[in-house]
């Protein structure tokens, strides 16, 4: 898969803005580090990180138009919070334009903006890596999240989701219902004591 990653890096560099490409590389490397910690295949984690924002070269309006054109289902929540749609369209692009067939990679790309209930290991790795990567500097809890990510992936996921919901509520921003659904799922798991450390 290394040759595939090198080819896709060149393609992403030509498609994305410089800042978005650097972010994608940084997420990719962070995914690899988390994959080492949680014993997940490194090449799959690297590829998911590299490709997670492959649709970010398009505006929200363009992505919505492409979703309709290609009959990609768009929920009422996504219509109201279209910024999350680049994940779903990105998974479609990764498969149709860039030849990625691995279902775990496509799933991770598709849910990296909102999360979802019952996420698999790569879903979690990408969601967390996108938040903690080295070039992020806005969130006040980054230092603690970066440390926690290598101690307890599920707890990190839960805290990031909680913080995201609180931030969006404070801003009065529209929220995709999937984010709330995912958080409710992990809050329930956490309360029941079924979140497994390092799982």
VOBA-1610 file (N, C-alpha, C; in pm, whole numbers, padded with zeros to 5 digits, always signed):
BEGIN
Unk+00081-00121+00000Unk+00000+00000+00000Unk+00085+00127+00000Unk+00216+00116+00029Unk+00301+00235+00033Unk+00303+00311-00098Unk+00310+00239-00211Unk+00312+00306-00341Unk+00179+00376-00366Unk+00070+00316-00321Unk-00062+00379-00334Unk-00067+00509-00254Unk-00013+00506-00133Unk-00014+00626-00049Unk+00069+00737-00113Unk+00185+00704-00169Unk+00269+00806-00233Unk+00198+00868-00353Unk+00130+00785-00431Unk+00055+00837-00547Unk-00058+00928-00501Unk-00129+00884-00397Unk-00241+00963-00349Unk-00195+01092-00282Unk-00078+01092-00221Unk-00024+01216-00166Unk-00007+01320-00276Unk+00048+01277-00390Unk+00067+01370-00502Unk-00066+01424-00552Unk-00165+01336-00559Unk-00297+01380-00604Unk-00360+01478-00505Unk-00349+01448-00376Unk-00406+01537-00276Unk-00335+01673-00275Unk-00205+01670-00296Unk-00129+01796-00299Unk-00175+01885-00413Unk-00212+01824-00526Unk-00258+01902-00642Unk-00403+01947-00628Unk-00481+01880-00544Unk-00624+01912-00531Unk-00655+02006-00416Unk-00584+01991-00305Unk-00617+02066-00184Unk-00533+02193-00171Unk-00583+02288-00092Unk-00501+02405-00061Unk-00379+02360+00019Unk-00277+02444+00023Unk-00156+02408+00097Unk-00187+02376+00243Unk-00269+02459+00305Unk-00302+02439+00447Unk-00381+02309+00467Unk-00474+02281+00377Unk-00555+02160+00391Unk-00470+02036+00367Unk-00376+02045+00273Unk-00287+01930+00247Unk-00198+01904+00368Unk-00143+02010+00426Unk-00059+01993+00545Unk-00139+01934+00661Unk-00263+01978+00676Unk-00350+01920+00778Unk-00372+01771+00751Unk-00397+01736+00626Unk-00422+01595+00591Unk-00300+01508+00620Unk-00181+01559+00588Unk-00059+01485+00620Unk-00043+01468+00771Unk-00070+01575+00845Unk-00055+01571+00989Unk-00154+01472+01051Unk-00278+01472+01002Unk-00377+01374+01051Unk-00331+01233+01017Unk-00278+01216+00897Unk-00229+01085+00853Unk-00120+01032+00947Unk-00024+01117+00981Unk+00084+01075+01070Unk+00032+01048+01212Unk-00065+01130+01256Unk-00123+01108+01388Unk-00200+00976+01393Unk-00270+00946+01283Unk-00340+00817+01273Unk-00241+00701+01287Unk-00126+00713+01223Unk-00025+00607+01230Unk+00022+00589+01375Unk+00047+00700+01443Unk+00092+00691+01583Unk-00013+00623+01670Unk-00140+00660+01652Unk-00247+00597+01730Unk-00262+00450+01691Unk-00244+00420+01563Unk-00252+00281+01518Unk-00142+00196+01583Unk-00023+00253+01598Unk+00084+00181+01668Unk+00042+00150+01812Unk-00016+00250+01877Unk-00056+00233+02017Unk-00167+00129+02033Unk-00263+00131+01940Unk-00380+00043+01955Unk-00377-00079+01863Unk-00258-00109+01812Unk-00232-00231+01735Unk-00330-00247+01619Unk-00339-00139+01540Unk-00423-00140+01420Unk-00329-00130+01299Unk-00366-00187+01183Unk-00278-00182+01066Unk-00238-00038+01028Unk-00108-00014+01025Unk-00058+00122+01005Unk-00092+00178+00868Unk-00083+00094+00765Unk-00107+00145+00630Unk-00252+00190+00612Unk-00345+00117+00672Unk-00487+00156+00662Unk-00513+00287+00736Unk-00452+00300+00854Unk-00468+00423+00932Unk-00408+00542+00857Unk-00291+00523+00798Unk-00225+00630+00724Unk-00311+00675+00606Unk-00366+00580+00534Unk-00446+00611+00416Unk-00576+00683+00455Unk-00640+00638+00561Unk-00762+00705+00607Unk-00734+00850+00644Unk-00625+00873+00715Unk-00589+01009+00753Unk-00559+01097+00634Unk-00485+01043+00538Unk-00450+01120+00419Unk-00574+01162+00340Unk-00670+01070+00330Unk-00784+01092+00240Unk-00907+01152+00309Unk-00902+01174+00440Unk-01025+01209+00511Unk-01089+01338+00462Unk-01009+01433+00415Unk-01063+01562+00367Unk-01052+01576+00216Unk-01055+01465+00144Unk-01035+01471-00002Unk-01144+01551-00073Unk-01258+01574-00009Unk-01366+01652-00070Unk-01360+01800-00032Unk-01260+01840+00048Unk-01255+01977+00096Unk-01209+02078-00009Unk-01183+02030-00130Unk-01151+02123-00238Unk-01279+02184-00297Unk-01394+02138-00249Unk-01523+02187-00297Unk-01595+02264-00187Unk-01680+02356-00227Unk-01762+02430-00131Unk-01877+02342-00082Unk-01940+02384+00028Unk-02054+02309+00080Unk-02165+02298-00026Unk-02188+02406-00098Unk-02293+02406-00201Unk-02261+02308-00313Unk-02133+02305-00354Unk-02092+02210-00459Unk-02107+02066-00411Unk-02068+02041-00286Unk-02077+01906-00232Unk-02223+01861-00227Unk-02311+01949-00186Unk-02454+01915-00182Unk-02504+01882-00322Unk-02462+01961-00419Unk-02502+01937-00559Unk-02449+01802-00607Unk-02323+01770-00574Unk-02265+01642-00616Unk-02335+01524-00548Unk-02370+01541-00421Unk-02442+01434-00349Unk-02575+01403-00419Unk-02644+01508-00457Unk-02772+01488-00527Unk-02751+01424-00663Unk-02649+01469-00733Unk-02619+01415-00865Unk-02588+01265-00859Unk-02513+01225-00759Unk-02470+01085-00747Unk-02562+01003-00656Unk-02677+01063-00620Unk-02778+00994-00539Unk-02722+00945-00404Unk-02638+01029-00345Unk-02587+01002-00211Unk-02689+01059-00113Unk-02746+00977-00025Unk-02851+01026+00065Unk-02802+01141+00153Unk-02885+01244+00164Unk-02855+01359+00249Unk-02970+01376+00348Unk-02939+01374+00476Unk-03043+01385+00579Unk-03085+01530+00597Unk-03197+01548+00666Unk-03246+01683+00698Unk-03143+01757+00782Unk-03080+01684+00875Unk-02977+01745+00959Unk-02857+01792+00878Unk-02817+01713+00779Unk-02704+01750+00695Unk-02736+01871+00608Unk-02861+01884+00566Unk-02902+02002+00490Unk-02890+02129+00574Unk-02917+02115+00703Unk-02910+02230+00793Unk-02768+02258+00842Unk-02684+02156+00839Unk-02543+02172+00881Unk-02454+02114+00770Unk-02452+02177+00652Unk-02387+02116+00535Unk-02236+02100+00546Unk-02174+02166+00644Unk-02028+02155+00660Unk-01985+02012+00688Unk-02076+01930+00744Unk-02039+01792+00776Unk-02040+01701+00653Unk-02102+01747+00543Unk-02122+01661+00426Unk-01994+01624+00353Unk-01887+01700+00374Unk-01763+01666+00302Unk-01712+01528+00341Unk-01751+01480+00460Unk-01708+01347+00503Unk-01777+01239+00421Unk-01907+01250+00410Unk-01985+01151+00335Unk-01946+01154+00186Unk-01935+01275+00130Unk-01896+01283-00011Unk-01750+01241-00029Unk-01668+01268+00071Unk-01527+01226+00066Unk-01513+01075+00058Unk-01597+01003+00132Unk-01595+00856+00126Unk-01634+00808-00014Unk-01731+00875-00073Unk-01773+00841-00210Unk-01657+00866-00308Unk-01594+00984-00296Unk-01480+01017-00382Unk-01365+00918-00365Unk-01336+00885-00240Unk-01225+00793-00211Unk-01245+00661-00285Unk-01368+00615-00290Unk-01398+00489-00357Unk-01404+00505-00508Unk-01482+00601-00554Unk-01511+00611-00698Unk-01398+00677-00777Unk-01333+00777-00718Unk-01230+00849-00793Unk-01089+00799-00761Unk-01067+00756-00636Unk-00931+00721-00595Unk-00911+00571-00572Unk-01014+00492-00598Unk-00998+00346-00600Unk-00980+00278-00465Unk-01024+00343-00357Unk-01012+00281-00225Unk-01135+00194-00199Unk-01112+00067-00179Unk-01223-00028-00162Unk-01242-00073-00017Unk-01142-00051+00066Unk-01146-00100+00203Unk-01263-00036+00280Unk-01353-00119+00330Unk-01475-00069+00395Unk-01445+00004+00526Unk-01342-00038+00597Unk-01309+00028+00724Unk-01255+00170+00697Unk-01174+00184+00594Unk-01122+00317+00558Unk-01237+00408+00514Unk-01325+00357+00429Unk-01437+00437+00380Unk-01531+00476+00494Unk-01553+00385+00588Unk-01637+00415+00704Unk-01576+00527+00787Unk-01445+00518+00811Unk-01377+00619+00893Unk-01386+00757+00828Unk-01366+00763+00696Unk-01377+00891+00625Unk-01519+00944+00637Unk-01617+00857+00618Unk-01758+00899+00616Unk-01807+00955+00748Unk-01749+00910+00860Unk-01801+00955+00991Unk-01704+01044+01067Unk-01600+01095+01000Unk-01499+01169+01078Unk-01547+01306+01125Unk-01655+01358+01069Unk-01704+01489+01115Unk-01805+01477+01229Unk-01885+01373+01228Unk-01994+01363+01325Unk-01978+01248+01424Unk-01894+01149+01390Unk-01895+01027+01466Unk-02023+00951+01437Unk-02041+00838+01504Unk-02164+00759+01492Unk-02165+00660+01608Unk-02280+00604+01639Unk-02283+00501+01743Unk-02199+00380+01702Unk-02143+00311+01798Unk-02073+00185+01776Unk-01962+00196+01672Unk-01875+00295+01690Unk-01764+00314+01597Unk-01660+00203+01613Unk-01598+00167+01501Unk-01490+00069+01501Unk-01358+00140+01530Unk-01252+00060+01546Unk-01123+00118+01587Unk-01074+00226+01493Unk-01079+00204+01361Unk-01028+00305+01269Unk-01117+00429+01268Unk-01248+00411+01282Unk-01337+00527+01294Unk-01291+00617+01409Unk-01261+00554+01522Unk-01220+00628+01642Unk-01084+00695+01621Unk-00991+00619+01565Unk-00856+00672+01543Unk-00861+00798+01457Unk-00935+00794+01347Unk-00941+00910+01257Unk-01014+01027+01323Unk-01124+00999+01390Unk-01200+01105+01456Unk-01111+01179+01557Unk-01038+01103+01636Unk-00952+01162+01739Unk-00831+01231+01675Unk-00769+01167+01576Unk-00651+01225+01511Unk-00683+01359+01445Unk-00801+01371+01388Unk-00842+01495+01323Unk-00850+01610+01423Unk-00878+01578+01547Unk-00890+01678+01653Unk-00755+01714+01715Unk-00668+01614+01733Unk-00545+01637+01811Unk-00422+01662+01726Unk-00431+01652+01593Unk-00310+01661+01510Unk-00230+01788+01543Unk-00100+01782+01514Unk-00005+01881+01565Unk-00033+02025+01522Unk-00097+02044+01407Unk-00120+02180+01358Unk-00248+02243+01414Unk-00325+02167+01487Unk-00442+02225+01555Unk-00393+02311+01671Unk-00458+02425+01692Unk-00415+02509+01804Unk-00530+02589+01866Unk-00653+02561+01826Unk-00765+02643+01873Unk-00825+02593+02005Unk-00849+02463+02017Unk-00918+02410+02135Unk-00832+02424+02261Unk-00896+02465+02370Unk-00823+02486+02495Unk-00777+02359+02563Unk-00840+02246+02527Unk-00807+02120+02596Unk-00714+02030+02515Unk-00646+02086+02415Unk-00564+02004+02325Unk-00455+01926+02397Unk-00386+01990+02489Unk-00276+01922+02558Unk-00325+01798+02631Unk-00436+01812+02703Unk-00487+01697+02778Unk-00544+01590+02684Unk-00607+01632+02575Unk-00662+01535+02479Unk-00550+01458+02408Unk-00441+01527+02378Unk-00328+01460+02311Unk-00267+01353+02403Unk-00259+01383+02529Unk-00205+01285+02625Unk-00302+01168+02642Unk-00429+01202+02662Unk-00530+01100+02687Unk-00548+01006+02568Unk-00530+01058+02447Unk-00552+00978+02326Unk-00465+00853+02324Unk-00348+00859+02389Unk-00259+00744+02390Unk-00276+00658+02516Unk-00372+00697+02599Unk-00403+00620+02719Unk-00539+00551+02709Unk-00638+00621+02653Unk-00774+00569+02648Unk-00847+00631+02529Unk-00854+00559+02421Unk-00910+00611+02296Unk-01059+00643+02311Unk-01133+00556+02377Unk-01277+00577+02392Unk-01310+00697+02479Unk-01237+00714+02588Unk-01260+00829+02675Unk-01227+00959+02601Unk-01123+00956+02520Unk-01086+01072+02440Unk-01198+01105+02342Unk-01248+01003+02273Unk-01358+01019+02179Unk-01478+01085+02248Unk-01513+01031+02364Unk-01626+01083+02441Unk-01606+01231+02477Unk-01488+01264+02526Unk-01463+01402+02570Unk-01460+01500+02452Unk-01408+01456+02338Unk-01407+01542+02220Unk-01551+01568+02174Unk-01632+01464+02169Unk-01772+01481+02129Unk-01845+01575+02225Unk-01824+01556+02354Unk-01888+01641+02455Unk-01847+01787+02436Unk-01718+01809+02418Unk-01668+01945+02399Unk-01720+02008+02271Unk-01731+01928+02165Unk-01782+01978+02037Unk-01927+02023+02051Unk-02009+01940+02116Unk-02150+01975+02136Unk-02165+02102+02219Unk-02085+02112+02325Unk-02092+02231+02410Unk-02050+02356+02333Unk-01946+02343+02251Unk-01896+02456+02171Unk-02002+02502+02071Unk-02062+02407+02000Unk-02164+02441+01900Unk-02286+02505+01966Unk-02321+02456+02083Unk-02436+02513+02155Unk-02407+02657+02198Unk-02287+02681+02248Unk-02248+02816+02290Unk-02250+02913+02172Unk-02206+02865+02056Unk-02201+02950+01936Unk-02338+02967+01872Unk-02433+02881+01910Unk-02564+02883+01846Unk-02559+02826+01705Unk-02459+02742+01679Unk-02444+02682+01545Unk-02537+02564+01528Unk-02574+02538+01404Unk-02658+02422+01374Unk-02577+02295+01397Unk-02643+02196+01451Unk-02579+02070+01487Unk-02639+01956+01406Unk-02553+01874+01345Unk-02605+01756+01278Unk-02650+01656+01384Unk-02772+01603+01373Unk-02824+01512+01476Unk-02736+01389+01499Unk-02658+01347+01399Unk-02573+01229+01417Unk-02470+01251+01526Unk-02420+01374+01539Unk-02323+01403+01644Unk-02386+01382+01782Unk-02508+01433+01797Unk-02580+01416+01924Unk-02611+01269+01949Unk-02647+01197+01843Unk-02678+01055+01857Unk-02553+00976+01897Unk-02441+01009+01834Unk-02315+00941+01867Unk-02276+00969+02011Unk-02288+01096+02052Unk-02252+01130+02190Unk-02341+01058+02290Unk-02471+01054+02262Unk-02565+00986+02353Unk-02527+00839+02368Unk-02486+00777+02258Unk-02445+00636+02261Unk-02324+00619+02353Unk-02221+00704+02335Unk-02100+00688+02415Unk-02119+00733+02559Unk-02209+00828+02581Unk-02239+00868+02718Unk-02306+00751+02792Unk-02395+00681+02722Unk-02462+00564+02780Unk-02361+00452+02808Unk-02271+00428+02714Unk-02168+00326+02731Unk-02077+00359+02850Unk-02044+00487+02859Unk-01956+00532+02968Unk-02025+00515+03103Unk-02153+00554+03109Unk-02228+00542+03234Unk-02243+00396+03276Unk-02255+00309+03177Unk-02271+00165+03206Unk-02138+00098+03235Unk-02028+00173+03218Unk-01895+00115+03243Unk-01851+00020+03136Unk-01907+00033+03015Unk-01871-00061+02907Unk-01773-00002+02806Unk-01729+00123+02828Unk-01620+00175+02748Unk-01493+00106+02797Unk-01421+00045+02706Unk-01303-00031+02746Unk-01177+00052+02724Unk-01098+00061+02826Unk-00975+00141+02818Unk-00882+00084+02711Unk-00844+00172+02619Unk-00751+00128+02515Unk-00812+00039+02410Unk-00944+00033+02401Unk-01007-00054+02301Unk-01019+00015+02167
//
